[in-house]
Amino acid sequence: MESSYALMAAGFVNALSPLNLLIMLISVTIGIIIGCMPGLSAAMGVALLLPLTFGMEPSTGLIMLGGIYCGAIFGGSISAILIHTPGTPASAATAIDGYAMTLKGKAGKALGTACIASFFGGLLSCISLYFFAPMLAQLAMKFGSPEYFWLSLFGLTIIAGVTTDSLLFGLMSGAFGLVLSTIGMDPMQGVERFMFGQDALYSGVNVTCSLIGLFSMSQVFILAEKAIVKRADAAKFDDSILLKLSELKRITPTVIRSWIIGNLIGILPGAGASIACFIGYNEAKRFSKHPEEFGNGSIEGIAGSEAANNAVTGGSLIPTLTLGIPGESVTAVLMGGLIIHGLQPGPELFTKYAPMTYTFFGGFVIIQFFMLALGLLGAKIFAKIAKLSDAILIPCIFVLCVVGSFAINNSFTDVVLMFIFGIIGYLMRKLNLNTAAVVLALILGPIGEKGLRRSLALSNGDISILFSTPICIGLIVLSLLSVFSPIMMKKLKKS
Amino acid sequence: MKKSELSVIVFMLLFCAFFFYETIQLPVLAQRYPLFVIGLLAFLTLLKFFNMCLAYMKDKKIIDDFSTVWKSFLPKQFFTVFLGFLGFFGLMYFLGFYIAALVFLLFALIFFKIPKKYIVLTLVVMLVIVYAVFTWFLNVPLPEGMLIENFF
């Protein structure tokens, strides 16, 4: 335990290095800008900027991705409050009371509430990240090949089931990704599979290319197909962005409640910030002494939604880092970033690579302070940037997609691969399939394949090895439960 | 039964058939895992198709939802931009990344009728960002272009 505290302290000190602080400032700023632009998502931003982390230390790279993630989740509230259009789905509930306050000339107060609630939601979520992640990692130490096979299947069922309207379409997306993950050299037999004479496919489909293609390039196509609409002017405001002590006292219980809600939703793989914000908002209304204010401009409503969606960030990193099961698409991209740096999610992150992991955790805490400062000081500037036209974004994001995918191996083949995945992602999104499930399958597919084939090799082909331990049975039960989770989620959303 | 869903079913089955054909060319031991995942995809696709058939038996109608799926689609704008992307790749191959990026950004911004001062601002900001991050910070040797390399 003592060594854990020492690692935490050392990680915190490492995170405070000038380079890390500069990266936090830049990444949170970029994240807020991406978040406050309706149409751009946190996953798209993280995928687009993933190649920038290649030249960095893994911890610095992860801090950068974490900064974009947190910044984007908070940034969505700026456009939700000022132009009544949530920048990301995570701020949908914030728009209800945030915009009502803007109409009453209290936009500054609304932004201040969103900022402070986001800060505390994010900061408190770090507590669970620090304490639950190592515990879960210890459990993962008991995993062998059969467990890893079931774990990858569990991860796939979760994300495939939750994010699309049709459960079967979600699962089909995952299976489609699994077939694509077989491209490359066979890990056991050493024969070429589906490489079509392309040496670049020797080690399989490049995950970064697919991430950029499926999340960022597909977004370019989505923006390019629609008429360019002029964004509404952000409301101007002159009222104070700072909250009074009485207002802080009023939102404190709501923030704490939403932190618990958001954190639990984050830890449970499959849900996400978009669900958390509504549950946080509803609970804030239920417990409020002034429920009549909700819908007409309640600071508790904003605090409930914003604290919950930011509390998801730390929580969702727990299953991602310990078990390799990303809770939502952003963490799937973050996991891709981890793998690109040669790190596998699991117990090793808390043993062999513990200094790196705890530096990232320390950075994640400090990121919240940057988010608070940038949110309070720069809200007016970010509101102006939110007006940036899609007509400018389309060519700029495309150029960044090209240069980012080229930078992976300095290869034109990767650019072509990214473009192909962009087209696939675009068509999938149009036809209601799940792009996050494909990415996850590309990441988890090889892990599952190795787990399955090694297990069968160990047991001379006897499949009972896959059902031989309590952990295997537990994972099978969880997989089955997760397949049915969309039905439960729909009920939660309705309530 | 929706036509868009039917198109997904057809695509997935063709995809499975193609990969199945490729798989049976492999040595027997290397066939097992790909066959397992192809089988999984085919099973899920057929299950979805079965569900759709049940819905059809109930409603007795096939909904043409392509007009909804492609409601916001502007073919002229989309394909011009798409051709611009392909043109960018061609230019990048022959003239290098920076010239291609400059020409493409200029073309796209003029096409979208962006005011001149914003065009200049976007070009400067984008090229400076790409140079600072990729060429200077990450040392990525961005393509110089076949023609440039041969003549200079």
Interface residues (C-beta under 8 A of the other chain):
Chain A: P51 L52 F54 G55 S166 L168 F169 L171 M172 A175 F176 L178 V179 S181 T182 D186 M188 Q189 V191 R193 F194 F221 A224 E225 K226 A227 I228 S389 A391 I392 I394 P395 C396 F398 V399 L400 V402 V403 F406 A407 N410 F412 V415 V416 F419 K430 L431 N432 L433 G445 E449 L452 R453
Chain B: S4 E5 S7 V8 M12 F15 C16 F19 E22 L26 P27 L29 A30 Y33 P34 F36 V37 I38 L40 L41 L44 T45 L47 K48 N51 V69 W70 S72 F73 L74 Q77 F78 V81 F82 G84 F85 F88 F89 M92 Y93 F97 A101 F104 L105 A108 L109 F112 K113 I114 Y118 T122 M126 V130 V133 F134 F137 L138 N139 V140 P141 L142 P143
